[in-house]
Amino acid sequence: MEDAEPDARIRCTVTIERLLPGGPAPQRRVIRDAGLALGRNELRELVLRVSGGRAPLTYALHGDVRLFTRFARAGKGGLWLGSAREQLLLANCPPERLRRFLRLLRLKLGGARAVPERARLLCSLPRAFATVSPVQPRDLPPAEGLGPRAPGSEPRRGARSCAAGGESQMRLSQEQSIVLSAVLSGKNVFFTGSAGTGKSYLLKKIVGSLPPKSTYATASTGVAACHIGGTTLHAFAGIGSGKAPLDQCIELAQRTGVRQHWLNCQHLIIDEISMVEGKFFDKLEAVARAVRKREDPFGGIQLIICGDFLQLPPVSKGNEETKFCFQAKSWRKCIHMNMELTEVRRQTDKSFISLLRAIRLGRCTDEVTRKLMETATNRVERDGILATRLCTHKDDVELTNERRLQQLPGEIHSYEAVDSDPMVVKAIDAQCPVGHCIQLKPGAQVILTKNLDVSRGLVNGARGVVVDFETEGKGLPRVRFLCGVAEIIRLERWVFKGPAGIYLSRQQLPLKLAWAISIHKSQGMSLDCVEISLSRVFESGQAYVALSRARSLEGLRVLDFDPNVVRANPYVLQFYNHLQKEQLLYQMH
């Protein structure tokens, strides 16, 4: 039955609280590894069975049943069973599984009925339990398709529309499903793919399918870590730059808070692996074995690694030689399975996809050169929305945005962020995609930094222009986007793990000035209209990262294009060639 209806079963920690009439405190019982199953009994009543304790417990779900889903993203939820005067608190459940389980429960509750007491007493049927059937059209209310809501479960603004036309409706491709299955079977997996193949989407699915308490989501950069609700790999590791001798690094990792992370971690996710230095990876692997006192690769931690080595390489300082992670001594013994995603989802134009594929591999044919040089005359501006210029250097970005904002007439409107801990603003700045202070004027070119409503085109990377400001309240900006939507932009919250694993948050407008943006900061974004000057490209893969941000060739303008800036690292090409042969053999078997 479990395979037939996986949404109807979950495993998690369950705390059962029973309220006694007039009692000073509820009776509590904790089942650490409980199995919850949603089913129907011999009377066709909707019931919840909780196993894992001394004997299974069964609750009839009718009457006063309330769901609490506010913290489902953290793997936590709750049910209040009024008829039994009991509360079930769920924790450490894979968030994606919990979300689907609670959704199914809510929908089935909509049609739940109580069996009269007389019918129950006269029933001579043997005790039975059958897992509920999948959601049927009849379960879905005609208006919304989401069933009755319970306190604490109201969706955020835009959440329903997102579900209607956005990521939640996307289906995993066959390649993505193979990766997810390998992860859930416990394999150490590296998956890769060109820009726009759904790596980030798959990674979020994986994060949501693993138990939160033992899963640590990390990335090589703060902004990438923020996208998956995690922390930087360096912050998790607690060994600084990792350049100190191994003994010293082990000593740093043995500090109380840091050591506990290493011991608790069963699943380590690393995103944007291309920017992680190979020697640092080897150092981490050795530290993991030493701290966890286990000789298995990486101390027995399951690794889920994601990124594209043909994009940005590790940052090198001076003449220091850097190695990619796949060149690390411990890489081969740590990774059980390599998978390259090949289905491009960001761009739909086949000729643009093949152009990007050539650039990614460092091939710049006469045809590719001609097409890119022709874009120099593209008019990508529309409705007062100008092209965003992608820059190779951060300083150019700040100067351009400040200068263009000052040149605009009108009054500056400033928005200060509300941070969970004002003492660690620098740490929050490093991970959050928006600044502590945002300054805007009418006519300011902006970019959206969060998915607000995917079905209406309000996605991370959507371009817009500030039209005006509210005259009351906080004076929030109204932005007209290239997709045609004009919207008052309200404060949003970002939550991520900071140093020592403490959760940090920032509440701020999900906007950035967008006359210019750095190539590094554009990773993970899809830009509507973009202008690129590639004359100062200084790294392999940088030209490809910049060009692949564009959704289409029509929305792209390349200035002073030089075919010599298109290059791919020969070691990386060799690695991918070997990986593709390995993948072909795997598929043949």
C-alpha positions, 0 to 999 in steps of 0.5 A: 500500500505504501507504494500505491499512496506514498502521500498517505504515510510519513515517518517522524517524531510524534509528541502526543499531548492529552489534556486532562479536565482541570489538570495542571499540565497535559500528559505527554508521550514522545515516539521518536521514530513514529509511522503515521498512516492515513486510512479508513476503518471497517466503517469507512471512517477516516482514521489516523494510525500512529505506530512505533510505540508499544501498540498502534494508536488509532484516531477517528478523524471527524468533528473538531479536527484542526491542522497546524501547518505554519512550520511545515517548511521546517518539517513540523506540524500539528493536529488538534483532535477535539473529540479525543482532547489530544494534540499530536505534534509532528517534528523532524519530518521531510518537509516535502513529504509532510506538506503532501501528507497534510494536504491529503489529510486536509482534502480528505477531512473535507469529505469526512463523516462521523458514523452514528454510535448505534451503527458502530455498536451494531457493526459486526465487521472485523477490525480493518485498516486500508490506506486512503485512496489518492486525491480524487476530483471529487475531493477538490472544492470547485473554487480553489482545489485546496479544501477547508483551511485550518488556523495557522495554515493560511497561505502567503500572498501569491502562494495559491497562484504559485501553486497553480502555475509554478514550481509545484506543478512542475514534474520531475524529469526522468533524469531528476527522478533517477537522482532523487531515487538515488539520494533517498536510497542513501547514495552519495550523488553528484548531479550537474547540468548546464544552466537552466536544466532545473538543478536548483528545483531538484535540489529544493525537492531533495532538501524537502525529502530528507529529515531536517534535523540531520540534513545540512544544506550548504553552498559555496556562496552566501546567496546560493545558500540562501536560495536553499535555506542553508548556510555557507559550506565554510560556516558549516565546517567551522575550519575557517579558510581551511588553509591551516594544517590538518591538526589545527583544522580538526581542533577548530572543528572540535569546538562545542557548537561546530562539533555537534553539527558534524556529529548530527549531520547525516546528509550534507548538501553542497550547492555551487560545487564548482567554486569549492576548492579541491584542497578544501574538499580533501581537508573537509573529508579528513576533518569529517572522519576525525571528528566523527571517529569513523573511517568511512569516506566523509565520516559516513555522511551522505553527500548530495553535491550539485553544480556545473564545473563549466561555470564559475571556477574556484576563486584564486588569489594571486598566483596560487594554483587552484584545483576543482573538487573533482581533482580532489584526492578523496572525490572518487571514493566519496561519490557513488553516482554522477548524473548530468541533467540534459533537459533545458527548462529556462530557454525554449528557443532550440537555436539559442539552447544549441548556441549556449551549449557550444559556448559552455564547451568553449566552442565559438564557431563562426555561426555562434560569433555571427549570432552574438555580434548581431545582438549588439543592435537588439532593442531589448528596452520596453515600457521604460524598462532598460536592459540590465548590464551584467558586469564582471567586477563588483565595483562597476556594479555599485558605481553604475547603480549609484550614479544612475539613481542619483541622476533620476529626478525626484525624492529618494525613498529609503527602506531599512531591513528588519534583521533578527540580530542587528549585531550580525548584519555583515553575516546576513548581508553575505547570505541575503540577496537584498541589502540592509538599506534599499534606496529607490526613486520613481523610474528606478530600474529594479529586479525581483529577488524572490518568486512571488507569483510564478503564474503571473511572471513575478519570479526571481530575476523579473525586471521592472521599473518603479512607477510610484509610491503609496501615499500612506503607510510605509510608502511601498513602491509600485513596480511595473514589470516587463511581464505586464503586471503592475504591483505594490511590492511588500516586505518579504522575509528570508530565513537562513542558517548563520554561523554556529547554525543559528537561524537568522532572518531579514525582512526587506523589499525583494528588490535590487537596483538593476541598471547593473548586476555582477555575473557572480550575483546573477547565478540562478537568475533568469533575466528578461532583458540583459546587456553584456560587455564581455571585454573584461571576462577573466575566467573560464566559464564566465562568458557562458554564465553571463550569456545563459542568464538570458531567457532568449536571444531577442532579450540579449544585447552583447557589446564588443564581442570577442570570440577569444573570451569564450573558453572552457577549462580542458580538465573540466571538459575531460571530466565531463567527457568521462562522466557522459561515457559513465552515464551512457553505460549506466543507462545501458544497464 
